[in-house]
Amino acid sequence: MKLTYSNFGRITVDGKVYDHDIIVYPSGKVEKRRKWLSKEKHGTSHKLDPDELREYLREEFDVLLVGTGFYGRLSLLPESRGLVGKKEVIELPTDNAAERFNEIHREKRVLAIFHVTC
């Protein structure tokens, strides 16, 4: 699996282009982020709420990787971070997060959330 984030608003996974935020599961499944769950509570989808994160905790993982967007606007709330316990959490701008995903996904089970705009 290979990810590229070369354009604001678009991310590519194995040649398939997505123009919305995505979740990449350790199994390789890709789905659209349910950002409305955070937006309903906080008025913005730039705060990753625990209720939203719970939706993605379906598969075992070693690392939670959050691509925070082109300008780094998406933030993982402290309560959300608490849901993953002592597992490794990496938050990086989306271009760097995509590179990091490519480096580690063969060695570790990565649950990745990518914000593709701001």
MOPAC internal coordinates of N, CA, C and O (Angstrom, degrees):
PM7 1SCF
backbone

  N    0.0000 0     0.00 0     0.00 0    0    0    0
  C    1.4468 1     0.00 0     0.00 0    1    0    0
  C    1.5293 1   108.18 1     0.00 0    2    1    0
  O    1.2310 1   120.86 1   -45.81 1    3    2    1
  N    1.3361 1   115.96 1   134.19 1    3    2    1
  C    1.4605 1   120.61 1   179.18 1    5    3    2
  C    1.5243 1   109.65 1  -133.75 1    6    5    3
  O    1.2310 1   121.28 1   -47.45 1    7    6    5
  N    1.3353 1   115.16 1   132.55 1    7    6    5
  C    1.4567 1   122.13 1   178.08 1    9    7    6
  C    1.5184 1   110.26 1  -111.98 1   10    9    7
  O    1.2310 1   121.36 1   -36.77 1   11   10    9
  N    1.3343 1   115.01 1   143.23 1   11   10    9
  C    1.4597 1   120.34 1   172.58 1   13   11   10
  C    1.5189 1   108.72 1  -138.04 1   14   13   11
  O    1.2310 1   121.79 1   -43.24 1   15   14   13
  N    1.3187 1   114.17 1   136.76 1   15   14   13
  C    1.4616 1   121.25 1   175.65 1   17   15   14
  C    1.5140 1   106.30 1  -124.86 1   18   17   15
  O    1.2310 1   121.18 1   -87.19 1   19   18   17
  N    1.3179 1   115.36 1    92.81 1   19   18   17
  C    1.4593 1   118.91 1  -175.55 1   21   19   18
  C    1.5214 1   112.67 1  -110.32 1   22   21   19
  O    1.2310 1   120.24 1   165.71 1   23   22   21
  N    1.3281 1   117.15 1   -14.29 1   23   22   21
  C    1.4607 1   121.30 1  -178.76 1   25   23   22
  C    1.5210 1   110.38 1  -130.31 1   26   25   23
  O    1.2310 1   120.74 1   -38.97 1   27   26   25
  N    1.3142 1   116.20 1   141.03 1   27   26   25
  C    1.4555 1   122.06 1   172.00 1   29   27   26
  C    1.5282 1   107.79 1   -56.36 1   30   29   27
  O    1.2310 1   120.22 1   -53.78 1   31   30   29
  N    1.3238 1   117.18 1   126.22 1   31   30   29
  C    1.4529 1   121.18 1   175.96 1   33   31   30
  C    1.5147 1   115.89 1    89.19 1   34   33   31
  O    1.2310 1   120.30 1  -176.97 1   35   34   33
  N    1.3303 1   117.03 1     3.03 1   35   34   33
  C    1.4727 1   119.44 1  -178.42 1   37   35   34
  C    1.5247 1   109.68 1  -144.52 1   38   37   35
  O    1.2310 1   121.52 1   -41.21 1   39   38   37
  N    1.3210 1   114.70 1   138.79 1   39   38   37
  C    1.4630 1   120.67 1   174.24 1   41   39   38
  C    1.5263 1   107.07 1  -133.41 1   42   41   39
  O    1.2310 1   120.83 1   -35.23 1   43   42   41
  N    1.3148 1   116.02 1   144.77 1   43   42   41
  C    1.4578 1   121.31 1  -177.81 1   45   43   42
  C    1.5187 1   109.82 1  -115.72 1   46   45   43
  O    1.2310 1   121.18 1   -49.02 1   47   46   45
  N    1.3232 1   115.34 1   130.98 1   47   46   45
  C    1.4673 1   121.86 1   177.42 1   49   47   46
  C    1.5213 1   106.74 1  -122.69 1   50   49   47
  O    1.2310 1   120.99 1   -65.62 1   51   50   49
  N    1.3288 1   115.70 1   114.38 1   51   50   49
  C    1.4697 1   121.17 1  -179.64 1   53   51   50
  C    1.5280 1   112.42 1    48.51 1   54   53   51
  O    1.2310 1   120.86 1  -135.76 1   55   54   53
  N    1.3193 1   115.96 1    44.24 1   55   54   53
  C    1.4516 1   121.07 1   176.64 1   57   55   54
  C    1.5131 1   115.62 1    86.30 1   58   57   55
  O    1.2310 1   119.73 1   167.71 1   59   58   57
  N    1.3360 1   118.13 1   -12.29 1   59   58   57
  C    1.4678 1   121.11 1   178.73 1   61   59   58
  C    1.5258 1   108.75 1   -93.19 1   62   61   59
  O    1.2310 1   120.84 1   -52.43 1   63   62   61
  N    1.3321 1   116.00 1   127.57 1   63   62   61
  C    1.4605 1   121.82 1  -177.18 1   65   63   62
  C    1.5230 1   110.20 1   -92.76 1   66   65   63
  O    1.2310 1   121.15 1   -47.00 1   67   66   65
  N    1.3321 1   115.41 1   133.00 1   67   66   65
  C    1.4635 1   122.60 1   175.97 1   69   67   66
  C    1.5267 1   107.82 1  -116.99 1   70   69   67
  O    1.2310 1   120.45 1   -46.42 1   71   70   69
  N    1.3278 1   116.74 1   133.58 1   71   70   69
  C    1.4618 1   120.06 1   178.85 1   73   71   70
  C    1.5336 1   110.72 1  -110.62 1   74   73   71
  O    1.2310 1   121.20 1  -148.67 1   75   74   73
  N    1.3238 1   115.30 1    31.33 1   75   74   73
  C    1.4661 1   122.33 1   177.21 1   77   75   74
  C    1.5263 1   107.83 1  -148.01 1   78   77   75
  O    1.2310 1   121.05 1   -15.64 1   79   78   77
  N    1.3246 1   115.59 1   164.36 1   79   78   77
  C    1.4624 1   120.49 1   177.18 1   81   79   78
  C    1.5220 1   109.44 1   -60.28 1   82   81   79
  O    1.2310 1   121.07 1   -34.54 1   83   82   81
  N    1.3278 1   115.56 1   145.46 1   83   82   81
  C    1.4611 1   120.08 1  -177.84 1   85   83   82
  C    1.5276 1   111.89 1  -133.59 1   86   85   83
  O    1.2310 1   122.13 1   -19.06 1   87   86   85
  N    1.3178 1   113.52 1   160.94 1   87   86   85
  C    1.4570 1   123.70 1   170.55 1   89   87   86
  C    1.5231 1   105.90 1  -116.21 1   90   89   87
  O    1.2310 1   120.55 1   -46.24 1   91   90   89
  N    1.3319 1   116.55 1   133.76 1   91   90   89
  C    1.4627 1   121.24 1   174.06 1   93   91   90
  C    1.5272 1   106.24 1  -117.24 1   94   93   91
  O    1.2310 1   121.28 1   -61.02 1   95   94   93
  N    1.3212 1   115.15 1   118.98 1   95   94   93
  C    1.4640 1   121.40 1  -178.66 1   97   95   94
  C    1.5249 1   110.48 1   -86.90 1   98   97   95
  O    1.2310 1   120.16 1   -21.23 1   99   98   97
  N    1.3255 1   117.30 1   158.77 1   99   98   97
  C    1.4650 1   120.28 1   177.59 1  101   99   98
  C    1.5313 1   113.56 1   -55.36 1  102  101   99
  O    1.2310 1   120.12 1   151.53 1  103  102  101
  N    1.3095 1   117.37 1   -28.47 1  103  102  101
  C    1.4681 1   121.13 1   179.17 1  105  103  102
  C    1.5351 1   112.20 1   -73.95 1  106  105  103
  O    1.2310 1   120.38 1   167.24 1  107  106  105
  N    1.3298 1   116.88 1   -12.76 1  107  106  105
  C    1.4611 1   120.96 1  -177.18 1  109  107  106
  C    1.5166 1   113.34 1   101.01 1  110  109  107
  O    1.2310 1   120.43 1   173.40 1  111  110  109
  N    1.3251 1   116.79 1    -6.60 1  111  110  109
  C    1.4681 1   120.48 1   177.91 1  113  111  110
  C    1.5284 1   109.13 1   -66.97 1  114  113  111
  O    1.2310 1   120.99 1   -41.22 1  115  114  113
  N    1.3424 1   115.71 1   138.78 1  115  114  113
  C    1.4581 1   122.25 1   178.85 1  117  115  114
  C    1.5181 1   108.07 1  -120.34 1  118  117  115
  O    1.2310 1   120.59 1   -46.77 1  119  118  117
  N    1.3377 1   116.47 1   133.23 1  119  118  117
  C    1.4576 1   119.59 1   175.78 1  121  119  118
  C    1.5201 1   110.32 1  -143.63 1  122  121  119
  O    1.2310 1   121.21 1   -15.24 1  123  122  121
  N    1.3189 1   115.29 1   164.76 1  123  122  121
  C    1.4584 1   122.38 1  -179.77 1  125  123  122
  C    1.5246 1   109.93 1   -70.65 1  126  125  123
  O    1.2310 1   120.75 1   -41.68 1  127  126  125
  N    1.3180 1   116.18 1   138.32 1  127  126  125
  C    1.4626 1   121.42 1   177.13 1  129  127  126
  C    1.5255 1   109.86 1   -68.33 1  130  129  127
  O    1.2310 1   120.81 1   -40.50 1  131  130  129
  N    1.3245 1   116.06 1   139.50 1  131  130  129
  C    1.4660 1   122.74 1   178.96 1  133  131  130
  C    1.5321 1   109.90 1   -92.33 1  134  133  131
  O    1.2310 1   120.97 1  -120.66 1  135  134  133
  N    1.3139 1   115.74 1    59.34 1  135  134  133
  C    1.4581 1   120.61 1  -171.47 1  137  135  134
  C    1.5260 1   114.08 1   -67.87 1  138  137  135
  O    1.2310 1   119.69 1   163.21 1  139  138  137
  N    1.3288 1   118.20 1   -16.79 1  139  138  137
  C    1.4589 1   120.46 1   177.92 1  141  139  138
  C    1.5255 1   110.93 1   -63.08 1  142  141  139
  O    1.2310 1   119.97 1   154.89 1  143  142  141
  N    1.3278 1   117.66 1   -25.11 1  143  142  141
  C    1.4626 1   120.11 1   178.94 1  145  143  142
  C    1.5283 1   110.96 1   -63.93 1  146  145  143
  O    1.2310 1   120.21 1   141.41 1  147  146  145
  N    1.3135 1   117.21 1   -38.59 1  147  146  145
  C    1.4662 1   121.13 1   176.34 1  149  147  146
  C    1.5231 1   110.73 1   -76.86 1  150  149  147
  O    1.2310 1   120.52 1   140.23 1  151  150  149
  N    1.3170 1   116.61 1   -39.77 1  151  150  149
  C    1.4656 1   121.05 1  -176.67 1  153  151  150
  C    1.5306 1   111.59 1   -63.41 1  154  153  151
  O    1.2310 1   120.10 1   142.23 1  155  154  153
  N    1.3262 1   117.42 1   -37.77 1  155  154  153
  C    1.4669 1   120.40 1   179.22 1  157  155  154
  C    1.5285 1   111.95 1   -61.28 1  158  157  155
  O    1.2310 1   120.06 1   144.37 1  159  158  157
  N    1.3183 1   117.49 1   -35.63 1  159  158  157
  C    1.4730 1   121.30 1  -177.24 1  161  159  158
  C    1.5167 1   113.23 1   -86.77 1  162  161  159
  O    1.2310 1   120.28 1   145.44 1  163  162  161
  N    1.3377 1   117.07 1   -34.56 1  163  162  161
  C    1.4675 1   120.49 1  -170.57 1  165  163  162
  C    1.5235 1   113.88 1  -114.32 1  166  165  163
  O    1.2310 1   120.43 1   175.76 1  167  166  165
  N    1.3274 1   116.78 1    -4.24 1  167  166  165
  C    1.4521 1   119.75 1  -178.27 1  169  167  166
  C    1.5172 1   113.42 1    76.32 1  170  169  167
  O    1.2310 1   120.66 1  -178.03 1  171  170  169
  N    1.3230 1   116.35 1     1.97 1  171  170  169
  C    1.4547 1   122.37 1   178.47 1  173  171  170
  C    1.5217 1   108.83 1  -151.73 1  174  173  171
  O    1.2310 1   121.31 1   -29.43 1  175  174  173
  N    1.3094 1   115.10 1   150.57 1  175  174  173
  C    1.4688 1   118.52 1   176.14 1  177  175  174
  C    1.5266 1   110.36 1   -93.75 1  178  177  175
  O    1.2310 1   120.29 1  -170.08 1  179  178  177
  N    1.3274 1   117.06 1     9.92 1  179  178  177
  C    1.4656 1   121.32 1  -179.60 1  181  179  178
  C    1.5274 1   113.15 1   -87.24 1  182  181  179
  O    1.2310 1   120.45 1  -178.47 1  183  182  181
  N    1.3206 1   116.75 1     1.53 1  183  182  181
  C    1.4644 1   121.73 1   174.77 1  185  183  182
  C    1.5168 1   106.74 1  -118.58 1  186  185  183
  O    1.2310 1   120.42 1   -64.45 1  187  186  185
  N    1.3182 1   116.81 1   115.55 1  187  186  185
  C    1.4634 1   121.40 1  -176.95 1  189  187  186
  C    1.5241 1   109.00 1   -81.05 1  190  189  187
  O    1.2310 1   121.16 1   -76.72 1  191  190  189
  N    1.3202 1   115.39 1   103.28 1  191  190  189
  C    1.4560 1   123.80 1  -174.89 1  193  191  190
  C    1.5369 1   111.07 1   -78.92 1  194  193  191
  O    1.2310 1   119.91 1   -29.13 1  195  194  193
  N    1.3347 1   117.78 1   150.87 1  195  194  193
  C    1.4686 1   120.59 1   177.65 1  197  195  194
  C    1.5230 1   113.37 1   -57.32 1  198  197  195
  O    1.2310 1   120.01 1   142.55 1  199  198  197
  N    1.3383 1   117.58 1   -37.45 1  199  198  197
  C    1.4641 1   119.42 1   179.53 1  201  199  198
  C    1.5210 1   111.21 1   -62.73 1  202  201  199
  O    1.2310 1   120.51 1   142.16 1  203  202  201
  N    1.3172 1   116.63 1   -37.84 1  203  202  201
  C    1.4632 1   119.17 1   176.70 1  205  203  202
  C    1.5278 1   110.49 1   -69.11 1  206  205  203
  O    1.2310 1   120.51 1   132.52 1  207  206  205
  N    1.3221 1   116.62 1   -47.48 1  207  206  205
  C    1.4640 1   119.91 1  -177.97 1  209  207  206
  C    1.5290 1   111.58 1   -59.76 1  210  209  207
  O    1.2310 1   120.14 1   141.54 1  211  210  209
  N    1.3221 1   117.34 1   -38.46 1  211  210  209
  C    1.4811 1   120.47 1   178.58 1  213  211  210
  C    1.5247 1   111.81 1   -55.53 1  214  213  211
  O    1.2310 1   120.32 1   147.37 1  215  214  213
  N    1.3169 1   117.00 1   -32.63 1  215  214  213
  C    1.4619 1   121.74 1   179.13 1  217  215  214
  C    1.5282 1   112.30 1   -60.36 1  218  217  215
  O    1.2310 1   120.49 1   153.55 1  219  218  217
  N    1.3264 1   116.67 1   -26.45 1  219  218  217
  C    1.4650 1   121.22 1  -174.74 1  221  219  218
  C    1.5300 1   113.30 1   -99.49 1  222  221  219
  O    1.2310 1   119.86 1   174.65 1  223  222  221
  N    1.2960 1   117.88 1    -5.35 1  223  222  221
  C    1.4652 1   121.52 1  -176.26 1  225  223  222
  C    1.5263 1   111.15 1   -85.66 1  226  225  223
  O    1.2310 1   120.37 1  -125.11 1  227  226  225
  N    1.3167 1   116.90 1    54.89 1  227  226  225
  C    1.4670 1   123.41 1  -177.17 1  229  227  226
  C    1.5095 1   113.37 1   -97.42 1  230  229  227
  O    1.2310 1   120.58 1   154.06 1  231  230  229
  N    1.3190 1   116.50 1   -25.94 1  231  230  229
  C    1.4635 1   121.58 1  -176.98 1  233  231  230
  C    1.5224 1   109.20 1  -118.98 1  234  233  231
  O    1.2310 1   121.24 1   -30.03 1  235  234  233
  N    1.3150 1   115.23 1   149.97 1  235  234  233
  C    1.4626 1   119.90 1   175.16 1  237  235  234
  C    1.5237 1   108.84 1   -64.15 1  238  237  235
  O    1.2310 1   120.93 1   -38.33 1  239  238  237
  N    1.3334 1   115.83 1   141.67 1  239  238  237
  C    1.4633 1   120.54 1   178.71 1  241  239  238
  C    1.5181 1   109.67 1  -147.57 1  242  241  239
  O    1.2310 1   121.44 1   -20.86 1  243  242  241
  N    1.3233 1   114.85 1   159.14 1  243  242  241
  C    1.4634 1   122.07 1   176.74 1  245  243  242
  C    1.5111 1   111.64 1  -103.38 1  246  245  243
  O    1.2310 1   120.97 1   147.86 1  247  246  245
  N    1.3437 1   115.74 1   -32.14 1  247  246  245
  C    1.4548 1   121.92 1  -173.97 1  249  247  246
  C    1.5229 1   109.40 1  -132.30 1  250  249  247
  O    1.2310 1   120.87 1   -47.42 1  251  250  249
  N    1.3293 1   115.93 1   132.58 1  251  250  249
  C    1.4575 1   121.40 1   168.44 1  253  251  250
  C    1.5164 1   106.37 1  -100.05 1  254  253  251
  O    1.2310 1   120.83 1   -62.73 1  255  254  253
  N    1.3171 1   116.02 1   117.27 1  255  254  253
  C    1.4642 1   122.32 1  -178.65 1  257  255  254
  C    1.5266 1   107.69 1  -111.99 1  258  257  255
  O    1.2310 1   120.75 1   -56.46 1  259  258  257
  N    1.3350 1   116.17 1   123.54 1  259  258  257
  C    1.4579 1   121.14 1  -179.27 1  261  259  258
  C    1.5156 1   109.31 1  -116.42 1  262  261  259
  O    1.2310 1   121.04 1   -64.38 1  263  262  261
  N    1.3401 1   115.61 1   115.62 1  263  262  261
  C    1.4594 1   121.38 1   172.15 1  265  263  262
  C    1.5108 1   106.92 1   -84.53 1  266  265  263
  O    1.2310 1   120.23 1   -69.28 1  267  266  265
  N    1.3234 1   117.16 1   110.72 1  267  266  265
  C    1.4625 1   122.64 1  -168.32 1  269  267  266
  C    1.5239 1   114.55 1   -82.98 1  270  269  267
  O    1.2310 1   119.96 1  -177.33 1  271  270  269
  N    1.3302 1   117.69 1     2.67 1  271  270  269
  C    1.4595 1   120.89 1   179.00 1  273  271  270
  C    1.5114 1   112.10 1   106.24 1  274  273  271
  O    1.2310 1   120.87 1    -5.99 1  275  274  273
  N    1.3054 1   115.94 1   174.01 1  275  274  273
  C    1.4609 1   122.20 1  -178.41 1  277  275  274
  C    1.5294 1   111.08 1   -60.72 1  278  277  275
  O    1.2310 1   120.88 1   137.35 1  279  278  277
  N    1.3428 1   115.93 1   -42.65 1  279  278  277
  C    1.4652 1   121.31 1  -179.29 1  281  279  278
  C    1.5326 1   112.44 1  -103.53 1  282  281  279
  O    1.2310 1   120.20 1  -175.07 1  283  282  281
  N    1.3294 1   117.22 1     4.93 1  283  282  281
  C    1.4578 1   120.57 1   177.80 1  285  283  282
  C    1.5144 1   114.74 1    77.22 1  286  285  283
  O    1.2310 1   119.47 1  -148.67 1  287  286  285
  N    1.3149 1   118.62 1    31.33 1  287  286  285
  C    1.4643 1   122.23 1  -174.91 1  289  287  286
  C    1.5290 1   114.90 1   -77.86 1  290  289  287
  O    1.2310 1   119.68 1   150.22 1  291  290  289
  N    1.3232 1   118.22 1   -29.78 1  291  290  289
  C    1.4653 1   120.02 1  -178.18 1  293  291  290
  C    1.5255 1   109.46 1   -74.85 1  294  293  291
  O    1.2310 1   121.01 1   -50.94 1  295  294  293
  N    1.3312 1   115.67 1   129.06 1  295  294  293
  C    1.4636 1   118.85 1   178.22 1  297  295  294
  C    1.5239 1   109.80 1  -125.39 1  298  297  295
  O    1.2310 1   121.57 1   -34.65 1  299  298  297
  N    1.2944 1   114.60 1   145.35 1  299  298  297
  C    1.4569 1   122.86 1   177.15 1  301  299  298
  C    1.5264 1   106.87 1   -88.00 1  302  301  299
  O    1.2310 1   119.94 1   -63.96 1  303  302  301
  N    1.3234 1   117.72 1   116.04 1  303  302  301
  C    1.4582 1   120.74 1   179.97 1  305  303  302
  C    1.5323 1   110.01 1   -64.51 1  306  305  303
  O    1.2310 1   119.99 1   -30.89 1  307  306  305
  N    1.3347 1   117.63 1   149.11 1  307  306  305
  C    1.4668 1   120.59 1   179.76 1  309  307  306
  C    1.5350 1   112.66 1   -54.98 1  310  309  307
  O    1.2310 1   120.50 1   142.76 1  311  310  309
  N    1.3361 1   116.64 1   -37.24 1  311  310  309
  C    1.4715 1   119.95 1   179.14 1  313  311  310
  C    1.5271 1   110.82 1   -66.30 1  314  313  311
  O    1.2310 1   120.73 1   147.69 1  315  314  313
  N    1.3206 1   116.21 1   -32.31 1  315  314  313
  C    1.4670 1   120.47 1   177.47 1  317  315  314
  C    1.5182 1   109.69 1   -70.46 1  318  317  315
  O    1.2310 1   121.06 1   136.23 1  319  318  317
  N    1.3055 1   115.58 1   -43.77 1  319  318  317
  C    1.4712 1   120.31 1   178.55 1  321  319  318
  C    1.5242 1   109.83 1   -57.87 1  322  321  319
  O    1.2310 1   120.33 1   142.87 1  323  322  321
  N    1.3184 1   116.97 1   -37.13 1  323  322  321
  C    1.4563 1   121.54 1   179.46 1  325  323  322
  C    1.5215 1   113.56 1   -62.34 1  326  325  323
  O    1.2310 1   120.05 1   153.94 1  327  326  325
  N    1.3216 1   117.51 1   -26.06 1  327  326  325
  C    1.4734 1   121.04 1   179.82 1  329  327  326
  C    1.5216 1   113.24 1   -65.98 1  330  329  327
  O    1.2310 1   120.25 1   155.10 1  331  330  329
  N    1.3178 1   117.13 1   -24.90 1  331  330  329
  C    1.4653 1   119.60 1  -175.90 1  333  331  330
  C    1.5241 1   112.56 1   -96.10 1  334  333  331
  O    1.2310 1   120.52 1  -177.23 1  335  334  333
  N    1.3308 1   116.61 1     2.77 1  335  334  333
  C    1.4568 1   120.44 1   175.79 1  337  335  334
  C    1.5099 1   112.67 1    60.58 1  338  337  335
  O    1.2310 1   121.28 1    49.63 1  339  338  337
  N    1.3282 1   115.17 1  -130.37 1  339  338  337
  C    1.4632 1   120.50 1  -175.80 1  341  339  338
  C    1.5228 1   113.26 1   -92.83 1  342  341  339
  O    1.2310 1   120.44 1  -169.70 1  343  342  341
  N    1.3360 1   116.76 1    10.30 1  343  342  341
  C    1.4638 1   119.25 1   179.32 1  345  343  342
  C    1.5254 1   109.74 1   -68.42 1  346  345  343
  O    1.2310 1   121.50 1   -25.70 1  347  346  345
  N    1.3009 1   114.74 1   154.30 1  347  346  345
  C    1.4546 1   120.46 1  -179.81 1  349  347  346
  C    1.5299 1   110.12 1   -67.85 1  350  349  347
  O    1.2310 1   120.96 1   -45.11 1  351  350  349
  N    1.3287 1   115.77 1   134.89 1  351  350  349
  C    1.4583 1   122.03 1   176.81 1  353  351  350
  C    1.5243 1   107.72 1  -123.71 1  354  353  351
  O    1.2310 1   121.21 1   -51.77 1  355  354  353
  N    1.3266 1   115.29 1   128.23 1  355  354  353
  C    1.4695 1   121.22 1   178.67 1  357  355  354
  C    1.5223 1   107.43 1  -123.54 1  358  357  355
  O    1.2310 1   120.58 1   -55.16 1  359  358  357
  N    1.3257 1   116.49 1   124.84 1  359  358  357
  C    1.4650 1   121.92 1   175.67 1  361  359  358
  C    1.5277 1   107.75 1  -120.07 1  362  361  359
  O    1.2310 1   120.98 1   -58.37 1  363  362  361
  N    1.3313 1   115.74 1   121.63 1  363  362  361
  C    1.4607 1   121.51 1  -178.20 1  365  363  362
  C    1.5268 1   109.27 1  -144.61 1  366  365  363
  O    1.2310 1   119.86 1   -24.86 1  367  366  365
  N    1.3392 1   117.87 1   155.14 1  367  366  365
  C    1.4608 1   118.52 1   169.74 1  369  367  366
  C    1.5265 1   108.72 1   -53.12 1  370  369  367
  O    1.2310 1   120.55 1   -30.83 1  371  370  369
  N    1.3103 1   116.56 1   149.17 1  371  370  369
  C    1.4583 1   120.95 1  -168.90 1  373  371  370
  C    1.5245 1   113.84 1   -57.61 1  374  373  371
  O    1.2310 1   119.19 1   143.03 1  375  374  373
  N    1.3281 1   119.15 1   -36.97 1  375  374  373
  C    1.4718 1   118.44 1   178.68 1  377  375  374
  C    1.5232 1   111.30 1   -62.74 1  378  377  375
  O    1.2310 1   120.67 1   136.80 1  379  378  377
  N    1.3386 1   116.32 1   -43.20 1  379  378  377
  C    1.4657 1   120.30 1   177.99 1  381  379  378
  C    1.5281 1   111.83 1   -70.09 1  382  381  379
  O    1.2310 1   120.64 1   144.67 1  383  382  381
  N    1.3221 1   116.38 1   -35.33 1  383  382  381
  C    1.4656 1   120.15 1   178.95 1  385  383  382
  C    1.5276 1   110.83 1   -65.72 1  386  385  383
  O    1.2310 1   120.15 1   140.74 1  387  386  385
  N    1.3220 1   117.32 1   -39.26 1  387  386  385
  C    1.4723 1   120.28 1   177.85 1  389  387  386
  C    1.5264 1   110.04 1   -63.64 1  390  389  387
  O    1.2310 1   120.31 1   137.43 1  391  390  389
  N    1.3261 1   117.02 1   -42.57 1  391  390  389
  C    1.4713 1   120.66 1   177.10 1  393  391  390
  C    1.5220 1   110.53 1   -61.84 1  394  393  391
  O    1.2310 1   120.70 1   135.90 1  395  394  393
  N    1.3346 1   116.27 1   -44.10 1  395  394  393
  C    1.4698 1   120.34 1  -179.54 1  397  395  394
  C    1.5297 1   110.49 1   -63.99 1  398  397  395
  O    1.2310 1   120.07 1   139.74 1  399  398  397
  N    1.3290 1   117.48 1   -40.26 1  399  398  397
  C    1.4528 1   121.29 1   176.68 1  401  399  398
  C    1.5201 1   110.02 1   -56.56 1  402  401  399
  O    1.2310 1   120.68 1   131.87 1  403  402  401
  N    1.3260 1   116.31 1   -48.13 1  403  402  401
  C    1.4657 1   120.60 1  -179.34 1  405  403  402
  C    1.5276 1   112.00 1   -60.39 1  406  405  403
  O    1.2310 1   120.48 1   148.18 1  407  406  405
  N    1.3204 1   116.68 1   -31.82 1  407  406  405
  C    1.4661 1   121.05 1  -179.76 1  409  407  406
  C    1.5302 1   112.69 1   -74.57 1  410  409  407
  O    1.2310 1   119.86 1   144.26 1  411  410  409
  N    1.3354 1   117.88 1   -35.74 1  411  410  409
  C    1.4714 1   119.59 1  -168.92 1  413  411  410
  C    1.5230 1   116.48 1  -111.63 1  414  413  411
  O    1.2310 1   119.05 1   166.79 1  415  414  413
  N    1.3177 1   119.42 1   -13.21 1  415  414  413
  C    1.4674 1   118.56 1  -170.00 1  417  415  414
  C    1.5334 1   114.41 1   -67.56 1  418  417  415
  O    1.2310 1   119.73 1   162.46 1  419  418  417
  N    1.3046 1   118.11 1   -17.54 1  419  418  417
  C    1.4810 1   119.47 1   177.29 1  421  419  418
  C    1.5313 1   112.01 1   -83.26 1  422  421  419
  O    1.2310 1   121.04 1   157.47 1  423  422  421
  N    1.3238 1   115.62 1   -22.53 1  423  422  421
  C    1.4671 1   120.79 1  -177.43 1  425  423  422
  C    1.5230 1   112.88 1   -97.20 1  426  425  423
  O    1.2310 1   120.65 1   151.18 1  427  426  425
  N    1.3342 1   116.36 1   -28.82 1  427  426  425
  C    1.4588 1   121.23 1  -175.99 1  429  427  426
  C    1.5231 1   109.62 1  -131.51 1  430  429  427
  O    1.2310 1   121.42 1   -26.33 1  431  430  429
  N    1.3184 1   114.89 1   153.67 1  431  430  429
  C    1.4725 1   119.74 1   175.05 1  433  431  430
  C    1.5336 1   107.52 1   -81.65 1  434  433  431
  O    1.2310 1   121.15 1   -66.75 1  435  434  433
  N    1.3277 1   115.41 1   113.25 1  435  434  433
  C    1.4597 1   121.04 1  -173.37 1  437  435  434
  C    1.5202 1   110.34 1  -109.74 1  438  437  435
  O    1.2310 1   120.96 1   -52.90 1  439  438  437
  N    1.3251 1   115.77 1   127.10 1  439  438  437
  C    1.4510 1   123.27 1   167.95 1  441  439  438
  C    1.5218 1   105.18 1  -101.49 1  442  441  439
  O    1.2310 1   120.00 1   -63.29 1  443  442  441
  N    1.3228 1   117.61 1   116.71 1  443  442  441
  C    1.4527 1   121.27 1  -173.10 1  445  443  442
  C    1.5152 1   111.48 1  -120.89 1  446  445  443
  O    1.2310 1   121.31 1   -43.55 1  447  446  445
  N    1.3219 1   115.10 1   136.45 1  447  446  445
  C    1.4601 1   123.08 1   176.19 1  449  447  446
  C    1.5264 1   106.23 1  -119.66 1  450  449  447
  O    1.2310 1   120.57 1   -56.88 1  451  450  449
  N    1.3224 1   116.52 1   123.12 1  451  450  449
  C    1.4661 1   120.64 1  -177.25 1  453  451  450
  C    1.5216 1   111.18 1  -119.58 1  454  453  451
  O    1.2310 1   120.97 1   -60.26 1  455  454  453
  N    1.3364 1   115.76 1   119.74 1  455  454  453
  C    1.4611 1   123.13 1   171.83 1  457  455  454
  C    1.5306 1   105.96 1   -92.25 1  458  457  455
  O    1.2310 1   120.03 1   -56.35 1  459  458  457
  N    1.3178 1   117.55 1   123.65 1  459  458  457
  C    1.4741 1   119.74 1  -169.97 1  461  459  458
  C    1.5247 1   114.83 1  -100.15 1  462  461  459
  O    1.2310 1   120.23 1   173.30 1  463  462  461
  N    1.3432 1   117.16 1    -6.70 1  463  462  461
  C    1.4561 1   117.76 1   176.70 1  465  463  462
  C    1.5227 1   108.95 1  -108.46 1  466  465  463
  O    1.2310 1   119.77 1    49.17 1  467  466  465
  N    1.2917 1   118.04 1  -130.83 1  467  466  465
  C    1.4709 1   121.96 1  -172.33 1  469  467  466
  C    1.5132 1   112.90 1   -60.33 1  470  469  467
  O    1.2310 1   120.10 1   180.00 1  471  470  469

